[in-house]
Amino acid sequence: MTALDGKVILLTGATDGMGRALAADLGREGATVLVHGRDKDRIAATVAEVAAAAGSQGLVRSYQADLASLAAVRGLADQVTEAEPRLDVLVNNAGIGINEPGGGARQESADGLELRFAVNYLAGYALSRHLLPLLTRSAPARIVNVASIGQQAIDFDDVMLTRGYDGMRAYRQSKLAQIMNTFDLAAELEAAGVTVNALHPATFMPTKVSPAPPVSTIAEGVEATMRLIATPPEQTGTGRYFNGLAESRANDQAYDDEARRRLRALSASLAGR
């Protein structure tokens, strides 16, 4: 028996990089793994890997959605809610890096939003909110947001970066937005028995989204993320940001009540809730 035996865990961005390795580890630990991806062939390959890691007792199911579309995010949440009787953990891991896609040029989502803000932040925001009824019914439950140590304050006069676009800035503000939402959602859900934490799993892992030579291994990132998934909540707490295995301090804007209020209002307006 492990701490994850029988737990149902939805992992977005599970078909590549750290997400793929984490999915296999979750299966190995006895969890029912809900593998999310965008490409059906990568999803099938990941499902096979998770099933092999889990053995004959393991359970794995797949969900396909392009998180660059808010309609697809809502569809994913609806599918999970209809098919799954419970959801113990949501891991918002899916994201895009600094340079790819687009070589660092500004791109827009299906909804006309700056792409990194849409995929790295708003998709997880919307998915979490749509799945709250299922998570709260399954309490004690968890949300883990895979953010980054690379953070930059949001310019609320130009959130979509229509002036002087820079891929690094876009990525960093999207990751700070994740952390800001983590703090707000944790406070909202604490009484409901749902913990919400964010982390920078590791620095420059050897993945396709990394903009620099590797500094950390994928195994280090998996270990840090697994800790927030599997460790008893009284040890991890809620509404916290971690750098690897250690609690850390995020960009100052994350602790600015007015900035978080503005982000909440913008997010609700864009996501429709």
Secondary structure, DSSP 8 states (H G I E B T S, - for coil): --TTTT-EEEESSTTSHHHHHHHHHHHHTT-EEEEEES-HHHHHHHHHHHHHHH-TT-EEEEEE--TT-HHHHHHHHHHHHHH-S---EEEE-----SSTTGGG---B-TTSSBHHIIIIIIHHHHHHHHHHHHHHHT-SEEEEEE--S------TTSTT--SS--HHHHHHHHHHHHHHHHHHHHHHHGGGTEEEEEEE--SS-SSTT-SSS-SS-HHHHHHHHHHHHHS-HHHH-SSEEEETTEE----GGGG-HHHHHHHHHHHHHHHT-
